[in-house]
Every structure is written in structure tokens, then in C-alpha cells.
Amino acid sequence: MSQLVKSNRSNRRGQSRSQKRENLSGAVQIIPGVRREIPTYELLSDEGLDLIEQNAALILKEVGVEFRGDPDALKLWRAAGADVKGERVRFEEGLVQSIIARSGRRSFIQHARNPKRSVELGGNNVVFAPAYGMPFVHDLDAGRRYGTLTDFQNLIKLTYASRWLHHSGGTICEPVDQPVNKRHLDMVYAHLRFSDKPFMGSVTTPERAEDSIEMARIVFGREFVDKNCVIMGNINMNSPLVYDRAMSGSLRAYARANQCPVVVPFILGGATGPVSMVAAVAQSLVEVMVGVALGQLERPGSPAVFGNFLTSVNLKSGSPTFGTPEPALGSFAAAQLARRIGLPLRCSGAFTSSKLPDAQAMQESVTSLYTALLCGANFILHAAGWLEGALTIGYEKLVLDADYLGAAHTFLKGLPVNFDKLALDAFKEVGPGGHFFGCAHTLAHYETAFHESELSDTNSFENWMDAGQLDSAQRANRYWKEVLDLYEPPPLDIAIDEELQAFMTNRKKNMPDIWY
Amino acid sequence: MSQLVKSNRSNRRGQSRSQKRENLSGAVQIIPGVRREIPTYELLSDEGLDLIEQNAALILKEVGVEFRGDPDALKLWRAAGADVKGERVRFEEGLVQSIIARSGRRSFIQHARNPKRSVELGGNNVVFAPAYGMPFVHDLDAGRRYGTLTDFQNLIKLTYASRWLHHSGGTICEPVDQPVNKRHLDMVYAHLRFSDKPFMGSVTTPERAEDSIEMARIVFGREFVDKNCVIMGNINMNSPLVYDRAMSGSLRAYARANQCPVVVPFILGGATGPVSMVAAVAQSLVEVMVGVALGQLERPGSPAVFGNFLTSVNLKSGSPTFGTPEPALGSFAAAQLARRIGLPLRCSGAFTSSKLPDAQAMQESVTSLYTALLCGANFILHAAGWLEGALTIGYEKLVLDADYLGAAHTFLKGLPVNFDKLALDAFKEVGPGGHFFGCAHTLAHYETAFHESELSDTNSFENWMDAGQLDSAQRANRYWKEVLDLYEPPPLDIAIDEELQAFMTNRKKNMPDIWY
């Protein structure tokens, strides 16, 4: 077989720039999400799920949720029949569920500016997006430092170039060199200019959410945006049981525009939630349902994603921990509950506490990501790049995780059983003690038989030595530089680009810089 | 909370040697296997499993299996009604299944010389054992080199010291400095002298298998051994569809002594099996069932383990690949088939192609090990230490994997749902916007709420910097040295030790050294 096909290595020599890009880049091969053909993993029994739902109903009724600084939200809740006292809202059994059941959507399309990259959220569809919200960036050369707009753009380019990341994400890192009140414009512009994949806008204030949506309108057209989802906002609520104005206001801004809030609790067991994962799952259910229902009150039928973010805490040091077994179990349970409600699910990601793209990083990240694949998540944010408990995104980590997502594509396709796959003739041809390398079945299938990683080294020890004895992070370091070097932006209509820039310039002109 | 309990770090200062051992070592805390309280993952439908079984039946009937150089095996098959032509044996539908069903055991105890460490194989029990069969060893200081008897003993000591490894394994590395025909004696002695966990003997010839069993008889008593399983032999058959004399003879030696053969195909898709995983699973079923049935013909009612070892091949280079998605899927299917037969299952492990304990190593190893946990494996050989496609065992890799097995213990316990776990009072006490650190539920549970890794760093970036900016392999390097330094052997009766040594001396004296 080794004579039949030249190795990747020798193939790469003498390639044209476009051939190289084709090998490295998803700009050529478009994969708009992947369908999960394997069953979900059902951890809890129906009885267990019932108990969690009953507990959630008691929390909704007896403890309630606070909406702080958002009188419009309180008004909507009052009109819907909730019990509103001050900023505290309590909910009779079944109220939020019935609001969601009445108008919540089981699945929807998020349109990309390149229609081939539009993704479906819900059902058996799985969409991978990179890490979100990190103030720091890391690479092997410069180590860890605050993220800049250049980092932001680089990371969007790397995400664009990976065929395995279907979605451009949102705040892939905080561009800390830009004013706090203006950087959302630069971020949304970077997604629209340097990628043509679907993306997420700002949520840090309702006004910035509206700016983000307005920029999407420039690209997609006002009318199209009113009827279709083209942008998401990641609404991280203030667990436990609080929505502040920034979050509920931004949530309502997305819903009002018929765009998609991803409603996500932020539960660190023992800190912003109980130390018991089962209780944290009930809390998660309460917090998400209330947020999703608020979106439906703002605009019935608007899209929404059921988010889940659970983790544990090292109770000796108080540090959050990631990729540990308890949140994996919790994610399975939360996913089962999300399926009962019937909303698209965001769950888990490539989580780790590690500061480096090392063994620990991948022990934790793969635990977390494998869980996401099996629990039935539809939208896997943080699927690539995450380091240090969401404080850092790593260049090497991003491409290593994205490479793993390639394997995940194969995994999600499952194991079809049919006559050709059973290959009885191959056994007859080869017989006891024979070799399958040259048999007809192998020759017919070898090119597509197995997924091949671009970054894992499967060479002999001697070849690996000759190639410089690199560990996988060092290979990833070479890889992302090669990808950035070959990057070419997707086309964008000049008039639209100018309109986007004019909008930004105008918005920036009218605000003084704020740096905190 | 951080005031309530001192960190691990400060606790460790000023500890006595025995306190340090208690923290580091499983010699104090004995965990004889772990029960899986979570459901298995059922990848294939009954129809899919039926098709694979039908294909296996056709392979058994039309292609058959060869037993080379083992006339006694052919005699047993002839007597059992199989179709024997030369060394080829073909099986009418249902023959091997009925032999297994008649006398195969659904579960059994493997006794350890310390009765507290005896393990149950089968049912929902899970037993973790270290890597097996590697000619090379690796550590960060000395790099990769051939294994020696000192390495063998060190690795057995590290395995003994890990509370998460229930089993001492077998050929943890090849002690290449010992003659090929004598090293099995040194290996079995090391398991018996430096550990008191259950272990595996030699399989490289039937005579060495018998030597291994004879040494077990010295320790456990001849009569006890005849009635109870105290030693296993890992029978790697010569896939496709061949047992040579070394393997079928050793298999029969273990069965004859009422000891346990672990019957394992060695299927590299595209080389020793077809490129289609579904077909490889059918092949696996054929090869294992024939081996297990042969053991039952040799001695009805003897214990056996259904083994499964599938992997893929990089069809460009011909290198085997590990921790990839296809064998993960294949393992789920093979495990479903093993459950239909009702035998204890050995499946998967911490597989990787990586030469180093790096990100790649753990991307692949965790994929493979997580699969083993969910597929329902009872005996997970290669659960710790594996590097470079089974060519190398790593000191750092061993302790990093073993640490991950700690998390696996928590994962396997699942998520019980009950009144206390639901913690409704905690929500009432804390309320919206509160903090769970100090609430009654947290105070009652914080010490046991979350599994804590010994090797993962969850500190702040600043604390991690102060501690030397070590990656996880570097921390593992410090850790295994500390464990070896604190190692103390379990007690062994002096008379028994002398008898073991006399047996070895005598056997060695009567053979010239063989080095190939």
C-alpha cells in the first residue's frame, strides 16, 4: 500500500499555493455541520429525569428568578401571569414550559453570508464553534498575553480555514487593545470580513447587541434578517437565578430581531450552584427555561438554543475545574432534559484547566468533548482553543482541537452494517493467515476507509526522530503558521464592506472611548 | 472555603513518610475493582448485531480457523464435531456458541495473594490493568530505550502504588536484558514479590505458561489453584483466523489448570483484518469464540475473558493508528456482541501512536479509554502507560493515565438522583444572586463532592508560574520518582519467597540462555 500512494510529506513538496491551501483549508471543502447518526447516551432513567423536573418546578415556584434593572422584562412576565414581587419573579408549575411549547422552535437554520455554510441547529445536527470570551491568548512562541484585535482576526482566520469548524463563534478572544464600548464593532466586522461562516454578535449591553444585529442587516438585508436567523448572541446568565439588564436586555434584543439567543447558565458547582451535580442540572433547567420563555414573550416563534454549562470546583483552593467526571455526567442529564423540551442544545466543549496544550489539556478536553458528542449537543461552542478555565485561547490548542473534530465527524457517522461493509468475500479471498493489504475489498475502500488526522504523528519512531522529534504542540505551532500564511479571505462585496466600515466609523465617532 | 482546608501543597510539607505514602499510594487505600453504575452505550440496533452474527457464522462455516502445529487442539475439535481438514477447522452454525453456553462462566473471581485485592470479572465490574507487552520504555529524563528487569520492577511498583490500578497486569515491559526463555520467571516473580495485586503470566510458549502457573501454585497452594482463578494469560491470536501452537497451546495450558485465558484477536483494519470495522468486528467474534470454546473443550467450566482489540491503519504509510474513531465505534459493537454471549469483556485501553506523553497521546488515549468505560468492558488492559502503538510504555504516561482512572472511578458511579442530592434547601437558603460556598449543603458535602486529580493543575496562572510552569508530563516526572522513593513492598512469607526463588534457580539452571 505504501507504494500505491505517496506520503503526505512527499506530496506536499512542489505543491502550488492553491494545492497547499486545498490540503490545509476548509475554504475549499465546505462542511456545513455534521449529522449525528449514532444514538445519544441516556444516562438517567425517566424516573430520575422526572425528579429533577419536579425539583426545577419547586425552584421556579418557591425561589424564583430575579430580573435586575430590566422593568420591560418584569412587564412581560406580569402580562404572562407570573408572580412578580419587586424584581423577583416566581412561576406556577407549567407556566414557562407552556410558553416555550407554544412558540419555541425545535430546529432552525442559522444563515451564513455564504449560503453553502448555513447550518441547521436542532434535530440530529451538530455544529462546532471555537472557544468564546477569553481575555488571554497563548502560543508556544510568545506565551500567554492579553488578546488583541490582531489575535482576534488571526483566530477567526484559523477557524475559517478549518473544515471541521462549521461556525466562526463570537468573542473568540477579547481584543483588549480596543475600547470596551467599541470592540464589538471590530469583532463583528472581523467575522464578516475574514470569514463567511455563521457567527455570534455582542451581548455585553443591549445596545451592543443591536449594533451587532444592525451590521448583520447591512450584509443580509433588513427584510431577510427579520425573517431568518443570521446571528446568535451567547447569553451567559448571572447564576444563581439572576438575569441582570445586560443579559436579559441583550436576550430580548436578539429575540426582538428574530435572532437567536443561546441561553446559558454559568454554574460552578459549590460556587454559583450547589456541589451536587443533580441539583446543578435542575438549576440549569430553571435558568434556561426562564430565559428561553422570556425570548418567546418578547417575540413568539423567535429561535433559541438551550444552553448548558456545568463545572466543578476544587473545594480546597476554590478554583473551578474542567473536563472532570461530574460535569460530564451532568451534561448527559441536562441533554436528556433538553430533549424533553425539544429545543436545540448547546452543551460542553473542549474544556480544561491547563495553561498549556499538554497532556492534561487533552485528558480534560477530550473527556468534555466526547461527552458533548454522545449527549446529543447540537451546537458545541468552545469546541476548539480553550485553555486555563476559559481565561485563555491557544493557537496550538485551537488547531489541535479542530483536528480532533475531524475525527469526531467520522465518529458521529457511526457504523453502518450492510453487505459491502461485512466484506465476506474478503475473508474468503484472504483466508487464515493471509493479509488484507492487497485484497479487492481493501483496494476498493482504502482511500476512504479511515479518517486521517493532520496533526497526529503515526510514523515509526525513526521517521519521527528524523522529522525533528516534535511533540504535538510543536507540530501544531508549525501548522497554524502555515495556515495563516496561506490564508485568503472569502470574497465580500465592496459596497457592503464600505457600508460596514461607514457604520463602524459613525458609531465609534459618537462615543468616547471606555476602557473598563 | 480556601480558609477551611489547607491546600495539598502546604499539607505535604512536614509529613511523615507514612503520611506521604498514604497520600500517594494505593498500598493504603485498597480498591478491588469498581462497579459500573452507569448504563452501557448501545451503538448498534439488534438488527445490526444480528447481521454481524450471521456474517460470523458464515466465516466460521465457510472459511474456518487454522490451528497450526497443535494436533491436540485438532483432536479436541474433531471430538466436538467440527469439520477438520488438515489444520483447518470449520464450524457448523451454533457449534462454538453451544460449547460456550454449556460451560462458559459469566463471571468469576481472580484471586490476589492479598485477598482484599481479589477482583471480580464480569457483570458490572470494571478492573483496570496497566499496559502490556512493550519492548521499549520511556521517561522524560532518559528518553526511549529497551526495557530492562529494573524497569519491569519499577513499573510494577508504580502500578502497585496506584489506588486506581486494580491489577498488576502482565508483561508490563519486555525485560530485554534477560534471556528470552527465562525472563517469564523474573516477570512472574516481580508481580508476586513487588505487588500483591492479581496478575498475568507468560503465554509465549505452553511451557512458560505452565511455569507461570506453577509459581502461582507455590504462592496460592496447588489445591486452591485447581479450584480458583489466580492467574490470567493474555492469548493474542495470529489474526486473521489462525492460532499457532504457542497461542493455542498456552490457551489450553491456562484452561487445563482452571486458570483464565484472555482471548484476544489482533486486528489492524486493512492488515490483519478488513478495512471495514463492521467486518473486523465479525472477525473478532469468530476468533474469540473459537478460542474460548477451545478452552471449554480442554476443561469445561474454566474461566475465560472475551477479548477485543481493534485498530485502524494509516493506509498511506501502512502504520497502525490508535485512539481513532473507527476502533472506538468497533469497540462499542464488539462489546454488545460480548454481552449477547455473556462472557466477561476485555476491551480497549489508553491507546495512542504518540511517542511522548503529549497532547496527541491524550487525545487518542482518552478517546480510547472513555470508549472502554461506556462500552461496558470488565477488564481494561493497557489502561495506563501505553505509548507508540504498544512499542513503548512511559513512566510519565503510566501515572498520568492512572490519575485519569481516578476520574473514571467517579464517572462510573454515575449520578444518583435523590432528595439530598437535589438540595432544594440550598436554593432556598442561597436564593438568587447568592453564593453556595458557605451554605449548609456545601459544608456537609464539600470534602467528597468532587473527584480531585493528583496531577492536573487547577491553580491560578500566577500560582502555576510560581510552581515552575511545569507541563503535566513534567509534573508526572516528579510524581513517579516520589512514588518510587516512598515505595515499600507488601509482605511476603519468607518460606514462600525462598521456594519461588528456588523454583526459578532450578528452571534457569536447566536451560541454556536463548536471546532471540
Interface residues (C-beta under 8 A of the other chain):
Chain A: M1 S2 V5 K6 S7 N8 I38 P39 Y41 E42 L43 L44 E47 G48 L51 I52 N55 L58 I59 E62 V63 G64 V65 E66 R68 R88 R144 N238 P240 L241 V242 G269 G270 A271 T272 G273 P274 V275 S276 M277 V278 A279 A282 Q283 S312 V313 N314 L315 K316 S317 G318 S319 P320 T321 T324 P325 E326 A328 L329 G330 F332 A333 S353 S354 K355 L356 P357 D358 A359 Q360 A361 M362 Q363 E364 S365 V366 T367 Y370 L374 E388 G389 L391 L400 Y404 A407 A408 T410 F411 G414 L415 P416 V417 N418 D420 K421 L422 A423 L424 A426 F427 K428 V430 G431 P432 G433 G434 H435 F436 F437 C439 H441 T442 H445 Y446 E447 A449 F450 H451 E452 S453 L455 S456 D457 T458 N459 S460 F461 W464 Q469 D471 S472 A473 A476
Chain B: M1 S2 V5 K6 S7 N8 I38 P39 Y41 E42 L43 L44 E47 G48 L51 I52 N55 L58 I59 E62 V63 G64 V65 E66 R68 R88 R144 N238 P240 L241 V242 G269 G270 A271 T272 G273 P274 V275 S276 M277 V278 A279 A282 Q283 S312 V313 N314 L315 K316 S317 G318 S319 P320 T321 T324 P325 E326 A328 L329 G330 F332 A333 S353 S354 K355 L356 P357 D358 A359 Q360 A361 M362 Q363 E364 S365 V366 T367 Y370 L374 E388 G389 L391 L400 Y404 A407 A408 T410 F411 G414 L415 P416 V417 N418 D420 K421 L422 A423 L424 A426 F427 K428 V430 G431 P432 G433 G434 H435 F436 F437 C439 H441 T442 H445 Y446 E447 A449 F450 H451 E452 S453 L455 S456 D457 T458 N459 S460 F461 W464 Q469 D471 S472 A473 A476
